[in-house]
């Protein structure tokens, strides 16, 4: 049975989702937006499914929260490389090949399956199939990823990602040498027009969304370059698409590197979330987690350094 909550709006001239976020601070904005889309919100006794609906002072909002669906994901004893953990959150060094949460074709063997075995109280946090997940890394991207252990931490950490107070630093090896030692790639990203599994640079008027990547040259390795990246936005495959768009795809990227090869076996594209810095939701303490490179990436970099001497 749904739980119903009612509130009268005192402050007018705002969007429905923002009004709900202020009235019901225990819910994340994304959760409220989904409840709006699903027809669980009424404005003055009329169902409203438009999150941008204007709200005026005196309007009456009714929020119906359906009961949580039982979690169908099973715990699996998959080893975790834990960089930090307490009762509120856990930061893991994700290996290549590990999908973050269940999806068609990857119903098991995911980070969520591993976390459910490690933490027995994640069910229901942040959604049915992705409990505790705050942000994602691609299947073959390695490195630091944070997961919340309770609703308060989940909302707090998601907010940090949204307003960019949480910092995510990446290292990636690219083909070729970019012009200059640093730069900004500001090109919108959207779904590829033909291959729906891929993303691409797409004009905003054709459905692309703003995407901004900052890069800095860390090391030149012959005909390859090691770059540091910071994201101003968090679009799907953002670094990979932006590097390919500037003519220097990520080494080992099976989707965007156009068949280029190093002649060595890699566990995934050479893209690694090196450092994650965030504010602890409960204590306010700054936490910085540094994820060591995978061994095959370390060996590759050593080999390229030897070649370029």
Secondary structure as the mmCIF struct_conf table of DSSP 4:
data_model
#
loop_
_struct_conf.conf_type_id
_struct_conf.id
_struct_conf.beg_label_comp_id
_struct_conf.beg_label_asym_id
_struct_conf.beg_label_seq_id
_struct_conf.end_label_comp_id
_struct_conf.end_label_asym_id
_struct_conf.end_label_seq_id
STRN STRN1 UNK A 3 UNK A 8
BEND BEND1 UNK A 10 UNK A 11
BEND BEND2 UNK A 13 UNK A 13
STRN STRN2 UNK A 14 UNK A 15
HELX_RH_AL_P HELX_RH_AL_P1 UNK A 16 UNK A 23
TURN_TY1_P TURN_TY1_P1 UNK A 25 UNK A 26
BEND BEND3 UNK A 27 UNK A 27
HELX_RH_AL_P HELX_RH_AL_P2 UNK A 29 UNK A 37
TURN_TY1_P TURN_TY1_P2 UNK A 38 UNK A 39
STRN STRN3 UNK A 41 UNK A 43
TURN_TY1_P TURN_TY1_P3 UNK A 44 UNK A 45
STRN STRN4 UNK A 46 UNK A 47
TURN_TY1_P TURN_TY1_P4 UNK A 51 UNK A 52
STRN STRN5 UNK A 54 UNK A 55
TURN_TY1_P TURN_TY1_P5 UNK A 57 UNK A 58
STRN STRN6 UNK A 60 UNK A 65
HELX_LH_PP_P HELX_LH_PP_P1 UNK A 66 UNK A 71
HELX_LH_PP_P HELX_LH_PP_P2 UNK A 73 UNK A 75
STRN STRN7 UNK A 82 UNK A 85
BEND BEND4 UNK A 87 UNK A 88
STRN STRN8 UNK A 89 UNK A 94
HELX_LH_PP_P HELX_LH_PP_P3 UNK A 95 UNK A 95
TURN_TY1_P TURN_TY1_P6 UNK A 96 UNK A 97
BEND BEND5 UNK A 100 UNK A 101
STRN STRN9 UNK A 103 UNK A 103
TURN_TY1_P TURN_TY1_P7 UNK A 104 UNK A 105
STRN STRN10 UNK A 106 UNK A 106
BEND BEND6 UNK A 107 UNK A 110
HELX_RH_AL_P HELX_RH_AL_P3 UNK A 111 UNK A 118
TURN_TY1_P TURN_TY1_P8 UNK A 120 UNK A 121
TURN_TY1_P TURN_TY1_P9 UNK A 123 UNK A 126
BEND BEND7 UNK A 127 UNK A 130
TURN_TY1_P TURN_TY1_P10 UNK A 131 UNK A 132
STRN STRN11 UNK A 133 UNK A 133
BEND BEND8 UNK A 135 UNK A 135
TURN_TY1_P TURN_TY1_P11 UNK A 139 UNK A 140
STRN STRN12 UNK A 142 UNK A 148
BEND BEND9 UNK A 149 UNK A 150
HELX_RH_AL_P HELX_RH_AL_P4 UNK A 151 UNK A 163
TURN_TY1_P TURN_TY1_P12 UNK A 164 UNK A 164
BEND BEND10 UNK A 166 UNK A 166
STRN STRN13 UNK A 167 UNK A 175
BEND BEND11 UNK A 176 UNK A 176
BEND BEND12 UNK A 179 UNK A 181
STRN STRN14 UNK A 182 UNK A 186
STRN STRN15 UNK A 189 UNK A 191
BEND BEND13 UNK A 193 UNK A 194
TURN_TY1_P TURN_TY1_P13 UNK A 196 UNK A 197
BEND BEND14 UNK A 198 UNK A 198
STRN STRN16 UNK A 199 UNK A 201
HELX_RH_3T_P HELX_RH_3T_P1 UNK A 204 UNK A 206
TURN_TY1_P TURN_TY1_P14 UNK A 207 UNK A 207
STRN STRN17 UNK A 209 UNK A 209
STRN STRN18 UNK A 212 UNK A 221
TURN_TY1_P TURN_TY1_P15 UNK A 222 UNK A 223
STRN STRN19 UNK A 224 UNK A 231
BEND BEND15 UNK A 232 UNK A 233
TURN_TY1_P TURN_TY1_P16 UNK A 236 UNK A 237
HELX_RH_AL_P HELX_RH_AL_P5 UNK A 238 UNK A 245
TURN_TY1_P TURN_TY1_P17 UNK A 246 UNK A 247
HELX_LH_PP_P HELX_LH_PP_P4 UNK A 249 UNK A 249
STRN STRN20 UNK A 250 UNK A 250
TURN_TY1_P TURN_TY1_P18 UNK A 251 UNK A 252
TURN_TY1_P TURN_TY1_P19 UNK A 254 UNK A 256
BEND BEND16 UNK A 257 UNK A 257
TURN_TY1_P TURN_TY1_P20 UNK A 258 UNK A 259
BEND BEND17 UNK A 263 UNK A 264
BEND BEND18 UNK A 267 UNK A 268
BEND BEND19 UNK A 270 UNK A 270
STRN STRN21 UNK A 271 UNK A 279
TURN_TY1_P TURN_TY1_P21 UNK A 281 UNK A 283
STRN STRN22 UNK A 286 UNK A 290
HELX_LH_PP_P HELX_LH_PP_P5 UNK A 291 UNK A 294
HELX_RH_AL_P HELX_RH_AL_P6 UNK A 295 UNK A 307
TURN_TY1_P TURN_TY1_P22 UNK A 308 UNK A 308
#
